[in-house]
C-alpha cells in the first residue's frame, strides 16, 4: 500500500508511504486521497494531517517513472484533472487541514502542501515549485492556491523562480506557518489548536470556503490544469524530463 490513514485523538492523518521513491505520487496515492476525503465526512475528525513517510521527503511530486509515459495532452489531462479534483476536495474539507512537511516538498509535493490550511515545516526541509525546470507549470491547483495563500509578489516569485527554499525562507515569505524542530513543537501546535472548540474551527473554515466559492476557485484551478496539460505535450517538457531522468542514473 502506497499510503496510510490513521485516526487518533481527533486527528486523521494521511501518510504518503513510498519513502523508497521520495514519496512520489502514483495512481494509488491519488485513490488514497479520495479515501481520505470520504473518511473525513464519515468520521468527523477535528483536524486532518497530510505528511510523508520517513525524514527525507514529504513528497517529490508526480512519479516520473510512471507519468513520463503520458506524452500527449489528452493522456496527461486525465491524471492532472483527477489529482486536481481531489486536492480541491481536500482544500474545501470542513475542518482545518495541516501539512506536516517532514522533508523535501517539491513540484507536486509543494502543491499538496500549499493546498493545506497550515504548513508545519521541519527545519531541514526544502520546498519549491520546481515545475518550471521541466518546462511546465503547476498542474494540480498549487499555483492557484499559492496565489490565495501568499501576497501576489511572493507567490509569483516562488512559482516563477522554480527553485527550492529553506524552511526559514518559507517562514519569512509566509508559506510556512511554523518551523518545527521536534515532535514536541508539533504537539505544541495541536495543543494550542485544541484549546478552541472544533465547532469554531469549522465555522471559520466555512467562511474561507464561501470566499473560495464566490471567487470561482474551482474554475481557476481547472484553467491551471488545462494550461499545464497543453505545456505537457510540448517537446520542451519531454526533453526536460529526459534530461532529469538521465541525470539521476
C-alpha positions in Angstrom: 0.0 0.0 0.0 1.3 3.4 -1.0 -0.4 5.3 1.8 -1.6 5.0 5.4 -4.7 6.6 7.0 -4.9 6.7 10.8 -7.4 8.3 13.2 -6.1 9.1 16.7 -7.2 11.6 19.3 -9.4 13.5 16.8 -6.6 13.8 14.2 -7.0 12.0 10.9 -3.5 11.5 9.4 -2.8 10.6 5.8 0.8 9.4 5.2 2.2 9.0 1.7 4.2 5.8 2.2 6.6 5.5 -0.7 9.9 6.5 1.0 12.0 4.5 -1.4 11.0 6.9 -4.2 10.8 10.0 -2.0 7.0 9.7 -1.6 6.3 10.4 -5.2 2.6 10.3 -6.2 1.2 7.4 -8.2 -2.4 6.5 -9.0 -2.7 4.6 -5.7 -1.9 7.6 -3.7 -4.4 9.7 -5.6 -7.0 7.0 -4.8 -5.9 7.2 -1.1 -6.6 10.9 -1.0 -10.1 10.2 -2.3 -10.5 7.7 0.5 -9.2 10.4 3.0 -11.9 12.8 1.8 -14.6 10.2 2.2 -13.3 9.3 5.7 -13.3 12.9 6.9 -17.0 13.2 6.0 -17.8 9.9 7.7 -15.6 10.1 10.8 -15.9 13.8 11.6 -12.3 14.4 12.9 -11.2 17.7 14.5 -8.2 18.0 12.2 -6.6 16.4 9.1 -2.8 16.0 8.7 -1.1 15.2 5.5 2.6 14.0 5.7 5.1 11.7 4.2 6.9 8.6 5.5 10.4 8.9 6.8 12.5 12.1 7.2 13.8 12.6 3.7 10.7 13.7 1.8 7.2 14.9 2.3 6.6 14.4 -1.4 8.7 14.8 -4.5 5.8 15.3 -6.8 4.4 13.0 -9.5 6.3 9.7 -10.1 8.1 10.5 -13.4 8.8 6.8 -13.9 5.1 6.3 -14.3 3.9 9.6 -15.7 6.7 10.1 -18.3 4.7 7.7 -20.5 2.0 10.3 -20.8 3.1 12.1 -23.9 0.0 13.9 -25.3 -2.3 16.5 -23.8 -5.2 14.1 -23.8 -3.1 11.5 -22.0 -1.8 13.8 -19.3 -5.0 15.7 -18.7 -7.0 12.9 -17.0 -4.2 12.4 -14.4 -3.9 16.1 -13.8 -7.6 16.6 -13.5 -8.1 13.6 -11.2 -5.4 14.9 -8.8 -6.6 18.4 -9.1 -10.1 17.4 -8.3 -9.2 15.5 -5.2 -6.9 18.3 -3.9 -9.8 20.8 -4.4 -11.8 18.4 -2.2 -9.0 18.4 0.4 -8.8 22.2 0.2 -12.5 22.6 0.9 -12.8 20.0 3.7 -14.9 21.4 6.6 -12.0 21.0 9.1 -8.5 22.5 9.3 -6.0 20.6 7.1 -2.4 20.7 8.2 0.6 19.7 6.1 3.4 18.3 8.3 6.3 18.8 5.9 8.7 16.3 7.2 11.2 16.7 4.4 11.6 17.8 0.8 8.4 19.0 -0.9 9.0 19.9 -4.5 6.9 20.1 -7.6 3.5 18.4 -7.0 4.6 17.9 -3.4 4.7 21.6 -2.9 1.3 21.8 -4.5 -0.1 19.3 -2.0 1.3 21.3 1.0 0.1 24.6 -0.4 -3.4 23.1 -0.7 -3.5 22.7 3.1 -4.6 25.4 5.6 -1.4 25.3 7.7 2.1 24.1 6.9 4.4 22.9 9.7 7.8 22.6 8.1 10.7 20.6 9.6 13.8 22.8 9.9 15.8 20.5 7.5 13.1 20.5 4.8 13.4 22.3 1.5 10.4 23.1 -0.7 9.6 24.7 -4.0 7.6 24.8 -7.2 10.3 23.4 -9.5 7.9 22.6 -12.3 9.3 25.4 -14.4 12.6 23.4 -14.7 10.6 20.8 -16.5 9.0 23.3 -18.9 5.5 23.1 -17.4 3.5 24.9 -14.7 1.9 23.6 -11.6 -0.9 21.4 -12.7 -2.8 20.2 -9.6 -4.1 23.6 -8.5 -1.0 24.5 -6.5 -0.3 27.7 -8.4 -3.8 28.9 -7.8 -3.6 28.1 -4.1 -0.2 29.8 -3.8 -1.9 33.0 -5.1 -4.6 32.5 -2.5 -2.0 31.9 0.3 0.7 34.5 -0.3 0.9 38.1 -1.3 1.0 38.4 -5.1 4.7 39.2 -5.5 5.8 36.5 -3.1 3.5 33.9 -4.8 4.6 34.9 -8.3 8.3 34.9 -7.3 8.0 31.4 -5.7 6.3 30.0 -8.7 8.4 31.6 -11.4 11.9 31.1 -9.8 11.3 27.3 -9.9 13.8 26.7 -7.1 13.8 25.2 -3.6 13.7 27.3 -0.5 14.9 26.6 3.0 12.4 26.3 5.9 13.5 29.7 7.2 13.0 31.3 3.8 9.5 29.8 3.7 8.7 31.2 7.2 9.9 34.6 6.1 7.8 34.7 2.9 4.7 33.4 4.7 4.4 30.0 3.1 5.4 28.1 6.3 3.1 28.5 9.3 5.7 27.4 11.7 9.2 25.8 11.5 9.3 22.8 13.8 12.5 21.2 15.2 10.9 18.3 17.1 7.7 16.3 17.7 7.3 18.5 20.8 6.9 21.5 18.6 4.2 19.7 16.6 2.4 18.7 19.8 2.5 22.3 21.0 0.8 23.4 17.8 -2.0 21.0 18.2 -2.3 21.6 21.9 -2.9 25.3 21.1 -5.4 24.5 18.3 -7.4 22.1 20.6 -8.0 24.9 23.1 -10.6 26.2 20.7 -13.9 24.3 20.2 -14.0 22.2 17.0 -17.2 24.0 16.0 -15.3 27.3 16.0 -12.6 25.9 13.7 -15.3 24.6 11.4 -17.2 27.9 11.4 -14.1 29.8 10.3 -13.2 27.2 7.7 -16.7 27.6 6.3 -16.0 31.4 5.9 -13.0 30.5 3.9 -14.9 28.0 1.7 -17.6 30.6 1.0 -14.9 33.0 -0.1 -13.3 30.4 -2.4 -16.7 29.5 -3.9 -17.6 33.2 -4.6 -14.3 33.8 -6.3 -14.7 30.7 -8.6 -11.7 28.9 -7.2 -12.6 25.6 -8.8 -12.9 27.2 -12.3 -9.5 28.9 -11.8 -7.9 25.5 -10.8 -9.5 23.9 -13.8 -7.9 26.5 -16.1 -4.5 25.9 -14.4 -4.9 22.2 -15.1 -5.8 22.9 -18.8 -2.7 25.1 -19.3 -0.4 22.5 -17.7 -1.8 19.8 -20.0 -1.0 21.9 -23.1 2.6 22.5 -21.9 2.9 18.8 -21.0 2.5 17.9 -24.7 5.3 20.2 -25.9 8.7 18.8 -26.9 10.4 21.2 -24.3 8.7 19.3 -21.5 9.6 15.8 -22.7 13.2 16.8 -23.4 13.5 18.3 -19.9 12.1 15.1 -18.3 14.6 13.0 -20.3 17.5 15.2 -19.1 16.2 14.9 -15.5 15.9 11.1 -15.6 19.3 10.7 -17.3 20.9 12.9 -14.6 19.5 10.5 -11.9 21.1 7.4 -13.5 
